Amino acid sequence: MKETCRNCGELSTHEYCRTCGQKKYRRIDRKYVIEEFEYATIHLSKGLFYSIVCLLKNPGKTAREYLNGKRVNHYKPIVMAFVLSGFVGLLYYWFIDKNKIVTETVLVNESQPLEFKKFFNVLINFILKNYGWITLLSIPFFALISKRILRKQPENYFEHFVLNSYIQCLFAMLSLFTFPLVLLFRNSSNVLETINIALQYTLPLVMIWFFKTYYTKISLINIVLKVLLMLLIGIVFSLLIVLVISIILFKTGLISPERLSVS
């Protein structure tokens, strides 16, 4: 029996409209809500968790298969990077003392003026609250870097979006795995500093692991050199991003000399 699609008005005899793809109309009831909940749960477990497991097993192979069209079982990498990074930022924002993060930052020490410490406190709060969006906005820059460094490889700029999204996912998962330790020793400055240093040295290894499992025909030493160059350029980009965020905070009035001068 033909029915009129409630979305585009086309007649259709199928379960889904051939014109716009919307499912045949049915009134929302208890069964509908239960089915939606089941779909969301199954999609999350089969999509997000499946992609996480695949990434941990072989990140380069997972990215290569996704780019080659094997995508139906995978969570979209750009969305996954946003979700995981945002979750990490919120965990640190909710459970970790931001003042301690400020005091443990290498740019902040006892000799720094109080206004500078207050500025850093506001900046870190802003970054943690918006970490997902900041990660999402940073991917185009890192894609530009990796595309430039790996310009002899066949991937286009937008495919490097996907590669860097997967790398951001690995970074986020690394932060999630170490977060219980951070939470357990949040009152111990020495332990937090050790964890922070360990993370800094682990991130390059994660990138080397990812690119080596993706570009299997490139030698390890070549991958290492390219990753180090990416990190060097990435540090410059990160500092620029922090500078832009700082300017935005000042321009919007979230940070002002008057607020910083208040004790």
N, C-alpha and C positions, 0 to 999 in steps of 0.2 A: 504494500500500500504506500502510495506516495504521500509524503508529508513536506510541508514547507519549513525550510531551515529558519530557525528563529534569529539567526545571526545575519545571513545575507539574503534570505527570501527565495532562494532557489528550491525547486522541487527535487526530492530525492527519495529513493526506495531503499537506500543503504543505511547501515548503522551510523556511518559518518558522511557528512556532506562532501561531495566531490569537488565543490567549488572552494569552500573555506576550511574544510576539515573538522568543523565542529560536530560533536556527537549529537545524535538524535535527542530531541527534547524529552526530558522526564522530570516530573515534579520532585523537588527536594524533600526527602523524607528520612526516616531513621536508617533505612537500608542504604540510601545514597551516602549519608554521612559516614556510615561504617565502611562502605566500599572506598570512599575517599581516604579515610584514615589508613585502611589496609594498603592502599596503593602508595600513599606517602611513605609508610613504614618500609614496605618492600622495596620501593624505589631507592630509599635512603640506604638500606642495607646492601642491596645489590649494586647500587651505583657508587655512593661515596665510600663505603667500607671496602667494596671490591677494588676500587681504584687505589685506595690507601694500601691494601695488601699487595697489589701488583707493583706499586711504586717501591715498597720496601723490599720486595723480592728482586726486582730488576727495573730501576727507574728508566734507563735508556730504552730498553725494549718496550716498556709500556708507552712511552712517548712516541716511539717509532711506529708502533702498531696503531696508535690513535691517529697519527698523521697519515698513515697509509689507508685509513678508512675503517678500521676495526673499532667502532665507537659505541655500539648499541648497549653494551654492558657497563660502560664507563661514565662516571660523573664528569661533567664538562670541566676541563682543567682550570679555566679562568675563574669560573664560579667557585670551584673548590679552593683555589688560592685565596679568594676573598673570604670564604666561610672560615677556613682554618686560621688564617692570619687574624681575622676579626675576633675569633674566639680566644686566641692567644692574648691579644691586646686587652680584651675584657677581663681575662683571668688575672693578669698583672694589675689591671686597674682596680679590680674588686678586692684582691687578697694580699697584695704586696704594698708595703709602706712606700709611697712615692718619695718621701723625704730621704729614705735610705737609698733609693735608686740614685737620687741626686748626689748624695754624699759619696756613693761608690763610683760615680762617673769620673773618668780620668781627667775631664776638663774642669772638674770642680774640686777644690781643696780648701783647707782652712784659711789660706791667704786671700781667697776670693772675697770680694765685697758681698754683703748681704743681698743687695739688689740683684747681683748676678745669680746667686743661688735661687732667689725667688723667681727670676725669669726662667731658669732651667726647670724649676718645679712646675710652672705653668706649661712650659713647652712639653715636658714629658707627659703631663696629664692629657694634653691635647693629642699627642701622638698615640698614646695608649687607647684613648677613647675612639680614635678614628683610624686605628692601625689597619683595619681591613681596607678602607678606602685609600689610605696612603700606599699600601701594597699594590692595590689595583692600579693606581695612577703611576706607580713607579715601573710597572712591567714594560710599558712602551719604551722607556729609557734604557732598561737593561736589554730589551730585545734589540734595540738599535746598536748597543755595544756588542752583543754576541754576534749579530749579523755582520758587523764591520770586521770583527776579529776573525770570524769564520766565513768570510766572503767567498772563499773558493768552494764552499760546500753548496749543495743544490737547494737548501731550504730558503724560502723567501722571507721577507721581513715579518709577515703575519704568522708564518709558521714558527718563527722565533718567539712570538707571543706565547704560543703553546709551550715551547721548551722552557721559557723562563717562568711560566705559570707553574709548571711541574717542579722547577727548582725552588720556587717560593713555597710550594706545598711541603717539600722536604725540609726546608728551613723551619716552617711552622710546626711540623711534626717533631723535629728535633727539640724545639722549645717546649712542646707539650710533654715529651718524654722526660725532660729535665725539670719541668715545673714542680713535681712533687718534692724534689730535693730542694729547690728554691723555697718552697713553702715550708718545708721541715726546718730549714736552717735560715729562715728569713731574719732572725735576730743575731746571726753570726756573720760579722763583716768579712772575716777571713774566708769562710766557706763560700759566701756569695761571690767574693772576688775570684776564688778558684774556679767556680762554676762558670763565671763570666769569661775568664781567660780560656777555659776549655772549649766553650762554645765558639769563641773567636777563632781558635785553631781548628775546630771541627768543620766549620762552614766551608773553607776551601777544599777540604777532603770530600765533602758532600758534592761539591761542584765537579771535582775531578772524577768522582765515582759516576755521576750522572752522565757527563760528556763521554767518558770512556766506554760506558755501556751503550751509549747511543751511537757514537762514531767508533765502531769496533775496529775499523781498518786504520785509524790514526794511532800512531805510537803513543805510549804513555808519557814520555818526556815532552812530546809536542803538545799533548793535552794539558800537562802541568804548566807549561810556559804560557799557553793561551789563557788558561784560567787565571794565572797570576796577573796577566795584563788586563783581563776583564775586571778583576778585583781592584786593581789600581785605578782604572777609569771609573769603576763603580763607586769607589770611595769619594772621588771628586763629585760625581753626580749626587751622592747621598748628602754631602755637605751643602750642595746647592739646594737640594730639596728642603733641608733643615733651614737654610737661609730664607727660602721662599715662605715656608711656614711661619717663621719668625716675623717676616715683614707683614704677612696676612694678620697675624695676631696683633701686631702694633696698629695696623691700619683699621682693624675692626674694633679696636679699643679694649680687646680682651687683656692686652698688656699695655700699660702706660707708665711713664715715669712716676706719676702720682701714686698709682697702685703699688709699684715696686718699692717706693720709699716708705710705705706704711709698714710698720713693724708688727 
